[in-house]
Amino acid sequence: MAQAAAAGDPLALAVLDEGAAMLGAGLGGAINLVNPQRVVLGGGVTKSGDRWWRIVRETARYHVLPQTRVEIVPAAMSDDAPLWGAAALAEKLLDQ
């Protein structure tokens, strides 16, 4: 999808834009509930480019309370980080 959008495919762009807006709206609600200083997003879709990130951030900011200050940033670790965490947890549980 990201490759098609990068190539200018109108349908791919529309799908990514809509998904980014929906994610941003959902994040806005979650941010209002827990008031984090930073939200870290990971996974393949986060590599969709600047346009995707702009839509996510702008939509989230639209939905949060006016005084809210939050960073929305890409994960620094690889997409395998959840697998490593699950493996570490499994190892810990097996050692008990």
C-alpha positions in Angstrom: 0.0 0.0 0.0 2.8 2.4 1.0 4.6 1.7 -2.3 1.5 2.3 -4.3 0.9 5.6 -2.5 4.5 6.7 -2.9 4.0 6.0 -6.7 0.9 8.4 -6.6 -1.8 5.8 -6.8 -5.0 7.7 -5.9 -6.8 4.8 -4.2 -3.7 3.9 -2.1 -3.3 7.5 -1.1 -7.0 7.7 -0.1 -6.8 4.5 1.9 -3.6 5.6 3.8 -5.0 9.1 4.4 -8.3 7.7 5.8 -6.4 5.2 8.0 -4.1 8.0 9.3 -7.1 10.2 10.1 -8.9 7.4 11.9 -5.8 6.6 13.9 -5.2 10.2 14.7 -8.8 10.5 16.0 -8.5 7.4 18.1 -5.2 8.7 19.5 -6.7 12.0 20.3 -9.3 10.3 22.5 -6.7 8.1 24.2 -4.5 11.1 24.8 -7.4 12.9 26.5 -7.9 9.9 28.8 -4.3 9.3 29.9 -2.5 12.6 29.1 0.9 11.1 28.1 3.9 13.3 27.3 4.7 11.1 24.3 3.0 8.5 22.1 5.3 6.1 20.3 3.9 4.4 17.1 5.6 1.4 15.4 4.8 -1.1 12.7 4.9 -1.2 9.0 2.3 1.5 8.3 4.5 4.1 10.2 6.9 3.9 7.3 4.3 5.3 5.0 6.0 8.7 4.9 5.7 12.3 6.0 2.2 12.7 4.6 0.9 9.9 6.8 2.7 11.3 9.9 1.3 14.8 9.2 -2.3 13.5 9.0 -2.0 11.4 12.2 -0.5 14.3 14.1 -2.8 17.0 12.9 -5.9 14.8 13.4 -4.8 13.8 16.9 -4.1 17.5 17.8 -7.6 18.4 16.5 -9.2 15.9 18.9 -7.2 16.6 22.1 -8.0 19.3 24.7 -6.4 22.7 23.8 -3.9 22.7 26.6 -2.6 19.3 25.8 1.1 19.0 24.7 2.1 15.6 23.4 4.7 14.3 21.0 3.7 11.6 18.5 6.9 9.9 17.4 8.0 6.8 15.5 9.3 3.8 17.5 13.1 3.7 17.7 13.2 -0.1 17.9 12.6 -2.4 15.1 9.2 -3.9 14.2 10.4 -7.1 16.0 10.4 -5.4 19.4 7.0 -6.8 20.5 8.3 -10.3 19.6 11.4 -9.8 21.8 9.2 -8.6 24.6 6.9 -11.6 24.3 10.0 -13.9 24.3 11.4 -12.3 27.4 8.1 -12.6 29.2 7.7 -16.2 28.2 11.2 -17.0 29.4 10.5 -15.2 32.7 7.2 -17.2 33.2 9.0 -20.5 32.4 11.7 -19.8 35.0 9.1 -19.4 37.8 
